[in-house]
Amino acid sequence: AYEIKECDWSSDVCSSDLGMITLRGVEEAGDAHVQQQLALQQSVLGDLLGDAFISDVAIVGSDLYLQQGAAMGLIFQARNALLGSNFTKERKATFEKEKERGAKLDTVQIAGRDVSFLHSADNRLRSYYAVDGDFHFFSTSEKLVEQFFATGQGGRSLAQTAEFKHARTRMPLSRDDTVFVYFSTAFFRSLVEPQYQIELERRLAAETDMQILQLTRWAARSEHLDMHDLDGMIANGLLPNGFGRRPDGSGLIDTDHGAIDSLRGHRGAFVPIPDIRIHGITPAEASRSAARAAFYGQQWQQMDPLMVAVKRFAL
């Protein structure tokens, strides 16, 4: 038999609690996190009149790393011009609310087009808003915005691929599904290419260093050492020389709101992987990349697409 106890580690006091047998779940809140980054909130007007403004919605992206910083976005097909006015109004309201915390609302050029960019230094806000005809696109990724404009100019779209056309013969529009989810072969292939795999390693190193820095700060506090900055911890031997530096020249920056990566931003809101330009790799990274390529070449030669359909109806 086991006695289940709940402990207050700050006071070393434990109390029996058989309720601890039933563990609480962990809510990742990935959707809320992305909504915050994109500055998209469900308004009362949208709940009441969404069908009057919007004819269709699609979620697009090149990965699903919602807890680290995903490359994704939402495309809205508008029924009338009121949708764009509503989006612009909401973005300005978000900017006014967040500007005291360092938020900026700029107009940037992407593919020769003006794009609204609402952002903060820590990437807590990272929202590109692009318009092409009746289509309104919100994305965390500059690269995806480029692809959005290229598709509108006649570039190759997902709908033109043979595998997607085949998927639609298996799950046609006539089914009237509430949700249709499609992960293409190109989606899976991009996740195992060097761009993603190398940057995933560097992301992991950056996130690990942030956790180590926090633990070291707690250790210094427990030993009554007055060291709050990164340089002081290194100088006093709590952290090794060169701690937090990566092969691409990026490193940790200690701020009043926690550590951020100089290239990727705040933990949980890293710059999307497609937007990171890799200019060089180390011999160790090259070796691991070659080993992965050989493995996938032998074990996963054919990457099949994945499709899911969900239909909601009243009982």
Summary of the structure (lengths in Angstrom):
residues: 315
radius of gyration: 23.5
end to end distance: 45.3
largest distance: 69.5
contacts: 827
relative contact order: 0.12
helix: 42%
strand: 22%
